């Protein structure tokens, strides 16, 4: 736990505070004067929190506060104030103090403030989304990685999460855009309200309006009762519109109206219903190009493009492959009732060198398959069954399972080729209709392939 700088000139009070804080796990660095505190701060010492009196010899608490703000603006400062100096405490809050506490001190209340301040500091850390203790404490989704691209993404998300601004998550299929959307919701003031995810690509155009806005009884044949739509269900919370680029122009206009006016009407209804929602959207398409081609409304684009965040593909954050592998191996081994498993060095080399066109979802599927196939407690190269780039082209690694008959081995190879080809085309196609055409399939056949190979949800 980070050290607390305690600035208090009365030794007896300082001792009492230390005796209250240290059993709670806080390390305390005591400075008996404001001047001494300024010297320590100027020397570059970093603290998790500063607890300072306002009336001090050498330099007062306001000067200490200003020095802390100058050297480490994220460090919370709690000021202690005696009766009659409450106006000074208010002034300190205006300058940037995190909170204040009055003397004589209520130790329990002081501990509460210090815990909150310490947690506030921790939550400001750029790695917060990547730390298991905060993921568990705040109920956040598990996001793994410590590479520079991931740090940049988490920094952006932590800045935008407390606001109500619209966020557009960009990136290839399988990069985990929905996980980041859930993280934004979990770090927002709306975290105790609903998070409602809608996959716009998975719902037929004829049904999407009904799904989003609901319908009244008798709105159409078969509408035997009123149905509440996803926007209404999310009131007070967050709506996640995944693959928003797949919406038709007609539906886009209705979504735009809902976002602009914060009101909806159920299908077949006349009542205007107010909806208080925060909107997060995601797509793997180039929406700017779609706007220029007349496939996406420009006004809707600017409505959702307030704060764009690009999630990097796995090949751009290779430092994160090993921790992700460890996590998935542990997860699937536990799920399958297997003992603790390891990955041998040859298999690690293959995993590190592979380009992962399907990103995190492909890695997760590969590890699940390897855990099933592995004999004993070690995953070996032969258990991975991956394609990898080599010599300027793609070749089948020696790790491919060649057991069984020629037909059986050929079927496994066909599956790998189809998965790789479908993933490649999906990344480059503007929508599934175009992807199906490039693959020489009907849209129905493509949808069947996606379900067969378990990559349908990798669109997120």
Buried (B, 14 or more C-beta within 10 A) or exposed (E): EBBBBBBBBEEEBBEBBBEBBEEEEBEBBBBBBBBBBBBBBEEEBEBBBBBBBBEBEBBBBBBBBBBBBEBBEEBBBBBBBBEEBEEBBEBBBEEBBBBBBBBEBEEEEBBEBBBBBBBBBBBBBBBBBBBEEBBEEBEBBBBBBBBEBBBBBBBBBBEBBEBBEBBBBBBBBBBBBBBBBBBBBBBBEBBEBBBBBBBBBBBEEEEBBBBBBBBBEEBEEEBEEBBEBBBBBBBEBBBBBBBBBBBBEEBBBBBBBBBEEEEBBBBBBEEEBEBEBBBBBBBBBBBEEBBEEEBBBEEBBEBBBBBBBBBBBBEBBBEBBEBBBBBBBBBBBEEEEBEEBBBEEBBBEBBEBBBBBBBBBBBBBBBBBBBEBBEEEEBBBBBBBBBBEEEEEEEBBEBBBEEEEEEEBEEBBEEBEBBBBBBBBBBEBBBBEEBBBBBEBEEEEBBEBBEEBBBBBBBB
